[in-house]
Amino acid sequence: MPTIEWPDFERVELRVGTILSAESNARARKPAYVLSVDLGPFGVRTSSAQITHHYTPGDLVGRQVLCVCNFEVKRIAGVKSEVLVTGVVDDNGQVVLTGFALTVPNGSRLL
């Protein structure tokens, strides 16, 4: 795996947000939710996330997640996706969200 320098890592804006709403995206080719994520002082942003296997909309509302906030905005199945909600893939190829053991302020940056 190639290494990177600290300044490369610093360029990635990884911030904490709380999911305010989650709705199915009927236009998506693969099952996905449209999420509204509260990033505190950085506002509420929208994300399209293929996380329907492990999570229902009710499971997601109020959950804190780690988001990449400085990718270019991307249109996904009719949704203006402004942040990338992070996770890892389990043994079955399904996304498990990155999360926190304790509540932290929305907008906090990963150090």
C-alpha positions in Angstrom: 0.0 0.0 0.0 1.5 3.4 -0.9 2.1 5.8 1.9 0.9 9.4 2.1 2.3 12.4 3.9 0.5 14.1 6.8 -0.6 17.1 4.6 -2.4 14.6 2.3 -4.5 13.3 5.2 -5.2 16.8 6.5 -6.8 17.7 3.1 -9.7 15.2 3.8 -12.4 16.8 5.9 -13.8 14.0 8.0 -16.5 15.4 10.3 -19.1 14.0 12.6 -22.8 14.5 11.8 -26.1 13.3 13.2 -28.6 11.7 10.8 -31.9 13.8 10.9 -33.9 11.8 8.4 -33.5 8.7 6.2 -35.8 7.9 3.3 -35.7 5.2 0.6 -34.6 6.4 -2.8 -36.9 4.8 -5.3 -34.8 6.1 -8.3 -31.7 4.2 -7.2 -30.6 1.1 -9.2 -29.4 -0.5 -6.0 -31.3 0.0 -2.7 -30.3 3.2 -1.1 -31.4 5.9 1.4 -31.4 9.6 1.1 -30.0 11.0 4.4 -30.1 14.4 5.9 -27.1 14.9 8.1 -26.6 17.7 10.6 -23.0 18.8 10.6 -23.4 21.5 13.3 -21.8 24.7 12.2 -21.4 23.3 8.7 -25.1 23.0 8.1 -27.4 20.1 7.1 -26.1 18.1 4.1 -27.6 15.4 2.0 -26.1 12.0 1.2 -27.2 9.0 -0.8 -26.1 5.8 0.9 -26.4 2.1 0.0 -26.8 1.0 3.6 -30.2 -0.7 3.5 -29.0 -4.2 4.3 -28.2 -3.6 8.0 -30.2 -0.4 8.7 -33.8 0.8 8.5 -34.7 4.5 8.4 -35.7 4.2 12.1 -32.3 2.8 13.0 -30.5 5.7 11.4 -32.3 8.8 12.7 -30.3 10.2 15.6 -27.2 8.1 14.8 -23.9 9.9 14.6 -21.8 9.1 11.6 -18.4 10.1 10.1 -18.6 12.0 6.8 -16.2 13.1 4.1 -17.3 16.7 3.6 -15.0 17.9 0.9 -15.7 15.7 -2.1 -17.3 17.4 -5.0 -21.1 17.3 -4.9 -22.3 14.3 -6.9 -25.7 13.6 -8.4 -26.8 10.0 -7.5 -30.1 8.7 -8.7 -31.6 12.2 -8.7 -30.1 13.1 -5.3 -27.6 15.9 -4.8 -25.1 14.0 -2.6 -23.1 16.5 -0.7 -21.2 14.3 1.8 -20.0 10.7 1.9 -21.1 8.8 5.0 -18.3 6.4 5.8 -18.4 2.7 6.7 -16.6 -0.6 6.1 -17.8 -3.7 4.2 -18.6 -6.8 6.3 -17.9 -10.4 5.3 -21.0 -10.4 3.1 -20.2 -7.3 1.2 -22.6 -5.1 3.1 -21.7 -1.7 4.5 -21.4 -1.2 8.3 -21.4 2.5 9.3 -18.5 4.1 11.1 -19.7 5.2 14.5 -18.8 6.5 17.9 -19.0 5.0 21.4 -19.8 8.4 22.9 -21.7 11.4 21.6 -19.5 14.2 20.2 -20.4 17.6 18.9 -21.7 17.7 15.3 -19.1 19.1 13.0 -16.2 17.8 15.1 -13.2 16.9 12.9 -11.4 13.6 12.9 -7.9 14.2 14.1 
